[in-house]
Amino acid sequence: MNAVAERLLIVEDDPGLTRQLRWSFDQYDPVFAEDRGAAIDQVRRHEPQVVLLDLGLPPEADGIDEGMRALSDILRLAPATKVIVVTGNGDEESAIKAIAAGAYDFYQKPVEIQVVELIIQRAFHIWQLERQNRRLRADADRPLDGLIAISEPMRRIVRQIEKIAPTNATTLLQGDTGSGKEVLARALHRLSPRAEHPFVAINCAAIPEHLLESELFGYEKGAFTGAQKQTLGKVELAEGGTLFLDEIGDMAHGLQAKLLRFLQERVIERVGGRHEIPVDARVVCATHRDLQALIAEGEFREDLYYRVAEITIRIPPLRDRQGDAIAIAKALFERANKEHGRSLRGFSADALAAIEQHGWPGNVRELEHRVNRAVILADGKLIDAEDLGLANAAAEDDDNLLNLRQVRDAAERGALEKSLGRADGNISKAARLLGVSRPAIYDLMRKHGIDTNN
Ligand SMILES: Nc1ncnc2c1ncn2[C@@H]1O[C@H](COP(=O)(O)OP(=O)(O)OP(=O)(O)O)[C@@H](O)[C@H]1O
């Protein structure tokens, strides 16, 4: 944290004393004012961290009213300023009044330069410490840190998140795999009054149905073979905080009914338990699937849909968020460059063009994956399209393709086929290569008519 130049303002109407102070404190390059108006002008112009203020200012050099007004004006304008008031000999009452009004310290005339100097030094020191503190706090208060939103649709989403955060509304984040659903859910939590309480995430697609119930709702000792002790579920662990249910579209029907009950009545029952336990947790769900279509197919309960989608936020795929891919790539690059101890300079022009052109079927996660790999493997000082594994995509036979959608679809299919090929048809491995989840790769295979039994 870099220090700023120290600047002292001396508000004093006695010319003899002013001269003495100027000479004594020239290391601070002091600025001067003789009355309240001039003092305020100097505060505006020079933003001094420390002010030495004589309380007996004209037109009432014998009273303290004008000095007290100057004190309050300065603090209103620049509350962090350390104001040291100078009072008449023995006038403790005024000094105490000034301290009560926000002055940092006081000093009684006659002025002894060495003592005043110590007080001033300490005031600058405290100001620096407080500034550091303010900065650290501001960093912690920026919960959207790390979330990059350059494109208009993403900026709109961030504004929505900021509005929804203080409420308890159950929110559904709908977006393709890797598009940032979890980052947004976390931001929502951190911006909410629940921020001090836990954020508990669970991926409904990753856990087999019979285990998901006990993961979610917990179980009592002896509820089933292996249930050796009472165990709390994710819902209970999120007490006071936020429960993030990822891939809600993949939740089995039976469990949907239990989740609905929790959302309606705000109570749960542990597996093998006999009584209801009230839980106060805000629920945020996410899915890459089209819940309306799932409802039509009878796979998702309509009543649950209306409960989880009190507010729906649709996150567009990365390819539709103009400017985001490059901005996120650059931020990811900085992080990876540091993390892997490399000293690369950035992206070459062809890499940037490839990032803009690529269809990003795996969205930000794919971007993260490619940038990380490129940072580790790049030979030169700049990352080029080849390091990103995008050289072919850029040079693909695009003359034969009519529009952007077709280009993207072709790139998506190409990447899919390549990864399946490289993984010898092993879906999990192919998903890892592409940086997408298993359900997402099945969706992509369906979309491109690729046989899952291949
Ligand atoms: N706008 C963004 N700015 C910076 N990083 C982002 C952004 N969006 C996503 N990321 C990063 O991309 C990765 C994937 O994001 P996230 O896990 O939130 O996606 P998701 O939609 O929840 O994925 P999935 O559907 O596969 O669970 C994370 O590492 C996340 O930090």
Ligand as a Chemical Component Dictionary entry (heavy atoms), coordinates in Angstrom:
data_LIG
# 
_chem_comp.id                   LIG 
_chem_comp.type                 NON-POLYMER 
_chem_comp.pdbx_formal_charge   0 
_chem_comp.three_letter_code    LIG 
# 
loop_
_chem_comp_atom.comp_id 
_chem_comp_atom.atom_id 
_chem_comp_atom.alt_atom_id 
_chem_comp_atom.type_symbol 
_chem_comp_atom.charge 
_chem_comp_atom.model_Cartn_x 
_chem_comp_atom.model_Cartn_y 
_chem_comp_atom.model_Cartn_z 
_chem_comp_atom.pdbx_ordinal 
LIG N1  N1  N 0 -18.104 -13.373 -15.059 1  
LIG C1  C1  C 0 -17.058 -14.090 -14.612 2  
LIG N2  N2  N 0 -15.919 -13.492 -14.303 3  
LIG C2  C2  C 0 -14.866 -14.192 -13.862 4  
LIG N3  N3  N 0 -14.858 -15.526 -13.695 5  
LIG C3  C3  C 0 -15.971 -16.189 -13.979 6  
LIG C4  C4  C 0 -17.138 -15.514 -14.458 7  
LIG N4  N4  N 0 -18.099 -16.424 -14.670 8  
LIG C5  C5  C 0 -17.570 -17.610 -14.353 9  
LIG N5  N5  N 0 -16.295 -17.492 -13.937 10 
LIG C6  C6  C 0 -15.391 -18.593 -13.539 11 
LIG O1  O1  O 0 -15.664 -19.687 -14.416 12 
LIG C7  C7  C 0 -15.762 -20.912 -13.731 13 
LIG C8  C8  C 0 -17.135 -21.518 -13.945 14 
LIG O2  O2  O 0 -18.096 -20.734 -13.289 15 
LIG P1  P1  P 0 -19.284 -21.367 -12.421 16 
LIG O3  O3  O 0 -18.790 -22.559 -11.651 17 
LIG O4  O4  O 0 -19.930 -20.288 -11.668 18 
LIG O5  O5  O 0 -20.221 -21.865 -13.593 19 
LIG P2  P2  P 0 -21.583 -22.687 -13.499 20 
LIG O6  O6  O 0 -22.494 -22.062 -14.474 21 
LIG O7  O7  O 0 -22.016 -22.795 -12.076 22 
LIG O8  O8  O 0 -21.093 -24.074 -14.041 23 
LIG P3  P3  P 0 -21.839 -25.518 -13.961 24 
LIG O9  O9  O 0 -23.165 -25.358 -14.634 25 
LIG O10 O10 O 0 -20.932 -26.393 -14.747 26 
LIG O11 O11 O 0 -21.927 -25.841 -12.521 27 
LIG C9  C9  C 0 -15.467 -20.602 -12.287 28 
LIG O12 O12 O 0 -14.111 -20.875 -12.025 29 
LIG C10 C10 C 0 -15.727 -19.123 -12.162 30 
LIG O13 O13 O 0 -14.914 -18.531 -11.183 31 
# 
loop_
_chem_comp_bond.comp_id 
_chem_comp_bond.atom_id_1 
_chem_comp_bond.atom_id_2 
_chem_comp_bond.value_order 
_chem_comp_bond.pdbx_ordinal 
LIG N1  C1  SING 1  
LIG C1  N2  SING 2  
LIG C1  C4  DOUB 3  
LIG N2  C2  DOUB 4  
LIG C2  N3  SING 5  
LIG N3  C3  DOUB 6  
LIG C3  C4  SING 7  
LIG C3  N5  SING 8  
LIG C4  N4  SING 9  
LIG N4  C5  DOUB 10 
LIG C5  N5  SING 11 
LIG N5  C6  SING 12 
LIG C6  O1  SING 13 
LIG C6  C10 SING 14 
LIG O1  C7  SING 15 
LIG C7  C8  SING 16 
LIG C7  C9  SING 17 
LIG C8  O2  SING 18 
LIG O2  P1  SING 19 
LIG P1  O3  DOUB 20 
LIG P1  O4  SING 21 
LIG P1  O5  SING 22 
LIG O5  P2  SING 23 
LIG P2  O6  DOUB 24 
LIG P2  O7  SING 25 
LIG P2  O8  SING 26 
LIG O8  P3  SING 27 
LIG P3  O9  DOUB 28 
LIG P3  O10 SING 29 
LIG P3  O11 SING 30 
LIG C9  O12 SING 31 
LIG C9  C10 SING 32 
LIG C10 O13 SING 33 
# 
